[in-house]
Amino acid sequence: MHLDPWWNPAVEDQASDRAHRMCQQRPVTIYRLVTQDTIEEKILALHAEKRELADSLLDGGEMAGRLDTEALLRLLKGGV
């Protein structure tokens, strides 16, 4: 169970994957418990943005070029 999402989704994914490798004979189910209107919910939204950006960059997409001034200001203020 993931009760506290990490800022870096790749690290969280690695922890989940590790559970599958530890001599498991049956499927492992990962649950993420997140309370509504909390910082954790914002972190999960940030995860989605990071994954979309990474997928776009790896696919040769142009998402990185779509970062505008408003988005930069939100990042500097710590918002999602």
Secondary structure, 3 states (H helix, E strand, C coil): CECCCCCCHHHHHHHHHHHHHCCCCCCCCCCECCCCCCHHHHHHHHHHHHHHHHHHHHCCCCHHHHCCHHHHHHHHHCCC
